[in-house]
Amino acid sequence: MTLSTVKPRFAIMLFYILFFNLIAVCPAFSVQGVNESNEFLTVIVDPKLLSDEQKSHVIRALERAKMPSASRVIKVKEGQTLSHIVDDRYRYDARNYPKTTNKLIEVLAEVNNVPDPNRIRVGQKISLPDFPVRPLTQARSDSLQYLSGLTNSMSVTRLAKIEKIGRIHQFVDDKPENAATWALRLSAEQLKMFNDSVGSDVLSNRGVYEGAPNQLYTLNVPKITSALPDTQKLPTQQTIDFAGIKSSDAPKMYLLDFFAGTANNPCPHGAKVYDVVSQALEVYGGKHLINNVIRKDLDFFANSKELKRFVDKYIDSISDGSTRLALRKSIEAIIDSPSGKEAYAVPSLYLQALFADIMQDPSPAIISSSFWTRTDAFRLLPSSYSRDSNINIFSAVSDNEKFVEKIEREEPVKTFRDLRRDYPVSLVVGADGVGSLIGMQSMNGDGIAAMGQSSGWGSENSCIKPADMGTSFSTPSVAATAFLARAFWKHAGKNVSANDLKVRLMLATNLKPQYVGLVASAGEPLLQRLLPLSGGYAVKRDGTVLEIENMQGSVSLAGGTVLPVKRDERAFSGIQFVDGSAYGFVQSEMKWSKLEGVAGHISFRFAGGAFDDELSVFVNQYSALVALQ
């Protein structure tokens, strides 16, 4: 997801992609994984994929729909340069993309009649041409980037070919036949006129894309056949019939999102998140546990009178009289403030009250949130939420590729990042199914705890479609995994603390080397590795998970460091061997790291046998070893 600071309250985002139907998406509020809409949409056409007759239809339709273009306008803030604006609004930074950044600065300067790109004044209005943001990929190529060839992959053509950004028709010399890519900016009314004129024959062609400008990355959607691909690999001794687990054995799971649909938008963002949880439970035979999933709506300003009473009740529970008085004045001011006109501005005081209400129930619970809001004067979590809380809270990071350590004003990301070491809170990033991250990264490798599948959920009959992609959907998938593990443990009579569950999720990962140093878990959690009730488990080379007891041993590294293998702050809680390299998880660091010069001796017992040998022998038979006690 690309975050921007322009969020019209009632704007509608529509997109039509490849063979999917034209559908209405959520009203414009800030949710992780769904790009914000605006009043205009982008149409991109690849003429190479159209017949001559189809191209003539398109050109005639363009002429009928052509109207004066309007660009988005912002005001320059103190300290901003055109380079900052390009980085913030188009996701091209000067360090990684100097050529593209410079070209965009030239375009911005020309469109806005700025003689010196290095000198813009505070308060100056800058028109932002409707150029798509950088696709969400791991690529670091600095070819002058633009989408070309709307097939199953992305390619680029020189931005110089479409410099006339301020126009509806972004052609060379305004002649469509001379351009590699045709791009237009149309209002919803113009889009309808265009679609009516061009005909269904052209719209069903792979060479036509319609959508919000910052949705272009959805063209590159990996084909994922299973929402949870590892489910068929569950070893016999650990195949769990969740259908036999009662709802009373399962915890409550709370989804914090936007759930109110409309006639034009029957599938709000929250409905898609709910679909992910429902499908994840169904895969394991636990769909009946969906009754334990409780939806909490975040649209405070759409229900401000009712929700003010909810917040007032929370304020009444605070013992200090002066604090109560100050908070009552604050909630009145929040409702009357201009920010109240924007749905993304979810007040932290309301969120604090919401969390406090959930935490009145002493039983373990899971909370999943896929929203963000700006930091304000109030803390996000109530004082009742402590290090020893039995509630795990999962929150999506943004879909942009910024470092989570640099976030200062975005909640819950900032709070969860700061509390990650001591509290049972976890930030979640997405995996695209083909080896790339979707979302933020961590400079230190420990700022983001978990990864989940970001796309491939749902069907044509559900609110969420397989093409929908974002951290919004990876987060409930991880939360659902934690929910199922909690249900299984309670059914088996085992108590696992919320902080222990957080660590177990990171240990249960299917480690991918490319994620090490970027995400603490370095991979997605596998449910079969999360369920063991014994002191630990070993993973055989065929994927079988063996529950083990009496684990003993130590691992020595190239520099002479020797650490035991057990659950301890200064020990290896887990080791994995992937593609000829060794990786270790030290709980004091709360992340997987690559190990060099590994040697040691390991011993443990399992049902029907034992292992007692050097680590070099262990590697030939096993791919992972994890201590749970």
Order of alpha helices (4+ residues) and beta strands (2+ residues): beta-beta-beta-alpha-beta-alpha-alpha-beta-beta-beta-beta-alpha-alpha-beta-beta-alpha-beta-alpha-alpha-alpha-beta-beta-beta-beta-alpha-beta-beta-beta-alpha-alpha-beta-beta-alpha-beta-beta-beta-beta-beta-beta-beta-beta-alpha-beta
